[in-house]
Amino acid sequence: MKKVSKKQARELAALAVLPPGKINLEDLPEVRDWSRAEVGKFYRPIKKPVTIRIDADVLAWLRSQGPGYQTRINKLLRILMEGRRSAKHGVRSSQ
């Protein structure tokens, strides 16, 4: 992550206390091309350590995919959670 200078930190702090309507955005260019935007790039949910029991063959399969099996478990559970959440609210998944 890029380090912020003291001057930038002061400017950001001053902006943070202003109500949204008081911030002058006139000199900012309008973003028209969002094709390279990354959704959730800076979103880092809080992680909680847990102990779970997983069938040996499932764990072996996850580990056989290479390093990061815990991240894969989390990703699979998130896909399931979001799918169920979307189904509950009548939203179709784009995947």
Secondary structure, DSSP 8 states (H G I E B T S, - for coil): -----HHHHHHHHHHHTS-GGGS--TTS------TT--TTTT-------------HHHHHHHHHT-S-HHHHHHHHHHHHHHHHHHHHTT-----
